[in-house]
Amino acid sequence: MAPNDNSSITRRSFIQKAGVAAAAVGALGSYSGAWAQGNETLRAGLIGCGGRGTGAAHNFLDSSDDVEVIALADLFEDKAQGTRNNLKENKDVEISDDMIFSGFDCYEKILATDIDIILTASTPHFRPREFAAAVAAGKHVFMEKPLAVDPVGARSIMASAELADQKGLSVAVGTQRRHQQSYLECIQRVRDGAIGDIVAARAYWNGGPLGGWDRTDSPTSVEEQIRNRWVHFTWLGGDHIVEQHVHNIDVVNWFMGTHPVSAVGMGYRARKTYGDGYDFFSVDFVYDNGVHMESKCRQQPDTASNVSEWVVGTNGTANCWGELKSHSGDTIWRFRGDQTNPYVQEHTDLVDSIRNGEPFNDAHGVAASVMTAIMGRESAYTGQEITWDQMMESTFEMGPGEYHLPMDYDVRDVPKPGIYRI
């Protein structure tokens, strides 16, 4: 997109559009989706042509026969062209000039094309508006996590997920553990009582920093912030407890069958010099039955790594990826089977659900996990207990509120516990 492009949109406008769409479908009743069952090729368009978006397009193309990617959209035209070249070189996919879209309204342009599925892996801040528009347009959806960065956005996702159900649409989310065979077999055994009643849980994503964490510049332009490692700007990515650790939080919520009702957290910025995010978070989440989840995540170099999820039962412990042990340490069960790459499997499940006319919707559970992560983040930022009800009632939203290029948006001060307020 050229710097003087004057296409713009306000955040409030897309939330209002989502409300109008919900009212419209209420009047129309159920809707069977965009694709008539049969053997026709399923056509997809991609919003967000970074590394993960290009990877999602590859995964979709690997998921099934008779699927194709026919359109690309990104805020920046050069990004869309880069993915176009990648797909041509690596997947022998040709995308015509008239199916390349750019600008802040690129999602509206691509949704107006003759596609059945939208794949969205754009900057997370913009996910709620894209999902709302996709559902309103009657498209099946694959969307990357996280689904939102603030309470208003998370609730928008929840509302759009309800609308997708009414319209009979399938929605897959890039929390691939929900589609991974070892996790699926493990959760079934836990639900069948293999470790007794769950009494505690642990979730971790402790690892090294993402690229650019030690830069010393402080870009003020929206273009620079989006292009130069948006993961380091909370209004764009949600901070790493939301953007990355949501994977692990989601697994525990999935095994628990619900979300926590409160959080008391801590964290701070010890080594990062770029953006406004924290280096680490440690949060005590509490479910309504009194079960506590210990949640820890860290993005610091030269530190111990641990990416895992655990639930502890009265009779044993589950390493949720696929292992159950008694409290004495004996192995009750361990996954030994074969499994498809889960990044491909989630697309296979989406395609199969559309072809079989049996829609599923990951967005409900993952939206609750995103709100859980936001609740934990805000508890750490403030140093206060934050409750689920507060998040569900909060009008807090992040970002400039309107979008056009060029425009400046100052990086906020790093939140200080005891001083920062939501």
C-alpha positions in Angstrom: 0.0 0.0 0.0 1.3 3.4 -0.9 2.0 5.7 2.1 -0.5 8.3 0.8 -3.3 5.8 0.4 -6.4 7.5 1.9 -8.5 4.4 2.6 -9.4 4.4 6.2 -11.8 2.8 8.7 -12.7 3.3 12.4 -12.8 0.5 14.9 -16.2 1.6 16.1 -17.6 1.3 12.5 -16.7 -2.3 12.2 -18.2 -3.2 15.6 -21.4 -1.4 14.5 -21.4 -3.3 11.2 -21.1 -6.6 13.2 -24.2 -5.6 15.2 -26.2 -4.8 12.0 -25.2 -8.2 10.5 -26.3 -10.0 13.7 -29.7 -8.4 13.5 -30.0 -9.3 9.8 -29.3 -12.9 10.4 -31.8 -13.0 13.2 -34.4 -11.9 10.8 -33.3 -14.4 8.1 -32.9 -17.5 10.3 -30.3 -20.2 9.8 -28.0 -20.2 6.8 -26.3 -23.2 5.3 -23.0 -21.5 4.4 -21.3 -20.4 1.3 -20.6 -23.7 -0.3 -23.1 -26.2 -1.7 -22.2 -29.8 -0.7 -20.6 -31.8 -3.5 -17.3 -32.4 -5.1 -16.5 -28.9 -6.2 -13.2 -27.3 -5.4 -13.2 -25.2 -2.3 -11.6 -21.7 -2.9 -9.9 -19.7 -0.2 -8.6 -16.2 0.2 -5.8 -15.1 2.6 -5.8 -12.0 4.7 -2.4 -11.2 6.2 0.6 -12.2 4.1 3.4 -12.5 6.6 5.3 -15.6 7.5 2.4 -17.2 9.4 -0.2 -16.3 6.8 2.0 -17.7 4.0 2.4 -20.8 6.1 -1.3 -21.1 6.7 -1.9 -20.9 2.9 0.6 -23.8 2.5 -1.1 -25.8 5.2 -4.5 -25.3 3.6 -3.2 -26.4 0.2 -1.7 -29.5 1.8 -4.9 -30.4 3.7 -7.0 -31.9 1.0 -7.5 -32.5 -2.7 -9.6 -30.0 -4.6 -8.7 -26.9 -2.6 -7.1 -23.7 -3.9 -6.0 -20.3 -2.9 -7.3 -17.7 -5.4 -6.9 -14.3 -3.6 -4.5 -12.5 -1.3 -5.0 -9.4 0.9 -2.6 -7.4 3.1 -2.3 -3.9 4.4 0.9 -3.6 2.4 0.8 -4.6 -1.3 4.5 -5.7 -1.3 3.6 -8.3 1.4 0.8 -9.7 -0.7 3.1 -9.8 -3.8 5.7 -11.7 -1.7 3.2 -14.4 -0.8 2.0 -14.5 -4.4 5.5 -15.2 -5.5 6.1 -17.8 -2.8 2.9 -19.7 -3.7 3.9 -19.7 -7.4 7.4 -20.9 -6.7 6.6 -23.5 -4.0 3.0 -24.6 -4.8 2.6 -23.8 -8.5 -0.3 -21.5 -7.6 -1.1 -18.7 -10.0 -3.0 -15.7 -8.6 -4.2 -13.0 -11.0 -3.5 -9.3 -10.6 -7.2 -8.5 -9.9 -7.2 -10.9 -6.9 -4.4 -9.0 -5.0 -5.8 -6.4 -2.5 -4.2 -3.9 -0.1 -5.1 -1.2 2.3 -6.9 -1.1 5.6 -10.1 -2.1 3.7 -8.4 -5.1 2.0 -10.5 -7.5 4.0 -13.7 -6.1 2.6 -12.4 -6.3 -0.9 -11.3 -10.0 -0.7 -14.6 -11.0 1.0 -16.5 -9.6 -2.0 -14.8 -12.2 -4.2 -16.1 -15.6 -5.1 -14.3 -17.5 -2.2 -15.7 -20.1 0.1 -13.2 -19.8 3.0 -11.2 -16.9 4.4 -7.9 -17.6 6.0 -6.9 -14.7 8.2 -3.4 -14.3 9.8 -3.2 -10.6 9.9 -2.0 -8.5 12.8 -4.2 -9.6 15.7 -5.6 -6.2 16.6 -7.6 -6.3 13.4 -9.0 -9.9 13.8 -12.4 -9.0 15.3 -13.4 -6.8 12.4 -12.2 -9.4 9.9 -14.1 -12.2 11.6 -17.3 -10.1 11.9 -17.1 -9.2 8.2 -16.4 -12.8 7.1 -19.3 -14.2 9.1 -21.6 -11.5 7.7 -20.5 -12.4 4.2 -21.3 -16.1 4.9 -17.7 -17.4 4.6 -16.2 -20.3 6.5 -13.2 -19.2 8.5 -9.7 -20.2 9.5 -8.2 -17.5 11.8 -4.9 -17.4 13.6 -4.6 -16.8 17.3 -4.8 -14.6 19.2 -8.3 -13.5 18.2 -8.2 -10.1 20.0 -6.0 -7.9 22.2 -8.6 -6.3 24.5 -11.9 -7.0 26.2 -14.0 -5.2 23.5 -12.3 -7.2 20.8 -12.7 -10.5 22.6 -16.5 -9.9 23.1 -16.8 -9.0 19.4 -15.3 -12.4 18.6 -17.7 -14.1 20.9 -20.7 -12.4 19.3 -19.4 -13.3 15.8 -19.0 -16.9 16.8 -22.6 -17.0 17.9 -23.6 -15.6 14.5 -21.5 -18.1 12.7 -23.4 -20.9 14.5 -26.7 -19.4 13.4 -25.5 -19.3 9.8 -24.1 -22.9 9.8 -20.5 -21.8 9.2 -17.4 -23.7 10.2 -14.7 -21.9 12.1 -11.2 -23.2 12.8 -8.7 -21.4 14.9 -4.9 -21.8 14.8 -4.7 -23.3 18.3 -3.6 -26.5 16.6 -3.4 -28.6 19.8 -7.2 -28.8 19.6 -6.7 -30.8 16.4 -3.7 -32.8 17.4 -4.3 -36.6 17.8 -2.2 -37.0 21.0 -4.0 -34.1 22.7 -7.4 -35.5 21.6 -6.7 -38.9 22.9 -5.4 -37.5 26.2 -8.4 -35.3 26.9 -10.8 -38.2 26.2 -9.0 -40.3 28.8 -9.0 -37.4 31.3 -12.7 -36.9 30.7 -13.3 -40.7 31.2 -11.7 -40.4 34.7 -8.3 -41.8 34.1 -6.7 -39.4 36.6 -9.8 -38.7 38.7 -11.1 -35.2 39.4 -8.9 -32.3 38.3 -7.6 -30.4 41.4 -4.9 -28.2 39.9 -3.3 -27.2 36.5 -0.1 -25.7 35.1 0.6 -23.9 31.9 3.9 -22.7 30.6 5.5 -20.9 27.7 9.0 -20.0 28.9 11.5 -19.4 26.1 13.7 -16.9 24.3 12.7 -13.5 22.9 11.3 -12.9 19.4 13.4 -11.0 16.9 13.9 -7.3 17.5 13.4 -7.4 21.2 16.6 -5.4 21.9 16.2 -2.6 19.4 16.5 0.8 21.0 14.4 2.9 18.6 10.8 3.8 19.3 8.8 4.1 16.1 5.7 6.3 16.2 4.3 5.6 12.8 1.6 2.9 12.5 3.4 1.5 9.4 6.7 1.1 11.3 5.0 -0.6 14.2 3.1 -3.1 12.1 6.1 -3.8 9.8 8.8 -3.9 12.5 7.8 -6.8 14.7 4.2 -6.0 15.7 4.5 -8.6 18.5 6.3 -6.1 20.6 3.4 -3.6 20.6 0.6 -4.5 22.9 -2.1 -2.7 20.9 -1.2 -4.8 17.9 -0.4 -8.2 19.4 -1.7 -8.2 23.0 1.7 -8.9 24.7 3.1 -12.4 24.7 0.8 -13.8 27.4 -2.0 -13.2 24.9 -0.2 -13.6 21.6 1.9 -16.8 22.5 1.0 -18.2 25.9 -2.7 -18.3 24.9 -1.9 -21.7 23.4 -1.1 -23.2 26.8 -3.9 -21.4 28.6 -6.3 -22.7 25.9 -5.3 -26.3 26.5 -6.0 -26.0 30.2 -9.3 -24.3 29.7 -10.2 -27.0 27.1 -9.4 -29.8 29.6 -11.2 -28.0 32.4 -14.2 -27.4 30.2 -14.5 -23.8 31.3 -12.6 -20.6 31.9 -11.2 -19.0 35.2 -13.2 -16.5 37.1 -10.3 -14.4 38.5 -6.6 -13.8 38.2 -3.9 -12.3 40.3 -0.7 -11.9 38.4 2.7 -10.3 38.3 5.3 -9.5 35.6 7.6 -6.8 34.4 10.0 -5.6 31.8 13.6 -6.6 32.8 15.6 -6.8 29.5 13.5 -5.7 26.6 14.2 -2.3 25.0 11.7 -2.3 22.2 7.9 -1.8 22.2 5.9 -1.7 25.4 5.5 -5.4 26.4 6.7 -7.3 29.4 9.5 -9.9 29.6 7.6 -12.3 31.8 4.2 -13.0 33.4 3.3 -15.2 36.3 -0.4 -15.5 37.0 -2.6 -17.5 39.5 -5.9 -18.2 37.7 -8.8 -19.5 39.7 -11.8 -21.5 38.3 -15.2 -21.3 39.8 -14.8 -24.7 41.4 -11.7 -23.5 43.3 -9.1 -25.1 41.0 -6.0 -23.0 40.5 -4.0 -22.8 37.3 -0.3 -21.8 37.6 0.4 -19.8 34.4 4.0 -18.7 33.6 5.4 -17.3 30.4 8.8 -15.6 29.6 10.6 -14.2 26.6 14.1 -13.8 27.8 17.4 -15.0 26.4 19.7 -17.5 28.2 16.9 -18.8 30.4 15.4 -22.3 31.0 12.8 -23.2 28.4 9.5 -25.0 29.1 6.5 -25.1 26.8 3.9 -27.5 28.3 0.5 -28.0 29.9 -0.5 -30.2 32.8 -3.6 -31.1 34.8 -3.4 -32.8 38.2 -6.1 -35.2 39.3 -6.9 -37.0 42.5 -5.5 -40.2 41.0 -2.7 -39.0 38.7 -1.3 -36.3 36.4 -1.7 -35.6 32.7 1.0 -34.0 30.5 -1.7 -32.9 28.1 0.3 -33.6 24.9 -0.2 -37.3 25.5 0.9 -38.9 28.8 -0.8 -39.9 32.0 1.0 -40.9 35.2 0.0 -42.0 38.6 1.1 -40.0 41.6 3.7 -42.7 42.3 5.2 -42.0 38.8 4.0 -45.1 37.0 2.9 -44.5 33.4 -0.8 -45.1 33.0 -0.9 -44.3 29.2 1.4 -42.6 26.7 0.4 -41.7 23.1 2.2 -44.0 20.7 0.3 -43.5 17.4 0.9 -41.6 14.3 -0.5 -38.1 13.8 -0.7 -35.7 10.9 1.1 -32.4 11.2 -1.5 -30.5 13.4 -0.9 -27.3 11.4 -2.3 -29.2 8.4 -4.8 -31.2 10.4 -6.7 -28.1 11.5 -7.3 -27.2 7.9 -8.2 -30.8 7.0 -10.8 -30.8 9.8 -12.2 -27.5 8.4 -12.5 -28.7 4.9 -14.0 -32.0 5.9 -16.6 -30.2 8.0 -17.7 -28.1 5.1 -17.8 -31.0 2.7 -19.8 -33.1 5.1 -22.2 -30.4 6.2 -21.2 -30.8 9.8 -19.9 -27.4 11.0 -17.8 -26.9 14.0 -16.7 -23.7 15.7 -13.4 -23.4 17.6 -14.0 -19.6 18.2 -16.1 -20.1 21.2 -13.5 -21.9 23.4 -10.5 -19.9 22.0 -12.2 -16.6 22.5 -12.7 -17.5 26.2 -9.0 -18.4 26.4 -8.0 -15.1 24.8 -10.2 -13.3 27.4 -8.5 -15.4 30.1 -5.1 -14.3 28.9 -6.2 -10.6 28.7 -7.5 -10.9 32.3 -4.1 -12.3 33.4 -2.2 -9.5 31.5 -4.3 -6.8 33.0 -3.8 -8.3 36.5 -0.1 -8.2 36.0 -0.1 -4.7 34.6 -2.2 -3.3 37.4 -0.9 -5.5 40.3 -4.6 -6.1 41.2 -7.0 -9.0 41.2 -9.0 -8.9 38.0 -12.2 -10.9 37.5 -13.9 -12.4 34.5 -17.0 -10.3 35.1 -14.9 -7.1 35.0 -13.5 -8.2 31.6 -16.9 -9.0 30.2 -18.2 -5.6 31.3 -15.1 -3.5 30.4 -15.2 -0.9 27.7 -11.4 -1.0 27.4 -10.0 -1.1 23.9 -6.6 -0.5 22.5 -5.4 1.3 19.4 -5.9 4.7 17.7 -9.6 4.1 16.8 -9.2 5.1 13.2 -6.8 3.8 10.6 -5.1 5.4 7.6 -1.6 5.9 6.3 0.5 7.8 6.9 -0.4 8.3 10.6 1.4 8.4 13.9 0.6 6.5 17.1 2.9 6.9 20.0 4.1 3.8 21.9 2.6 4.0 25.4 4.6 3.9 28.6 5.3 0.4 29.9 2.6 -0.4 32.5 3.8 -0.2 36.1 2.0 -2.4 38.7 0.3 -0.4 41.4 0.2 2.7 39.1 -1.3 1.5 35.8 -5.1 1.2 35.7 -7.3 -0.4 33.0 
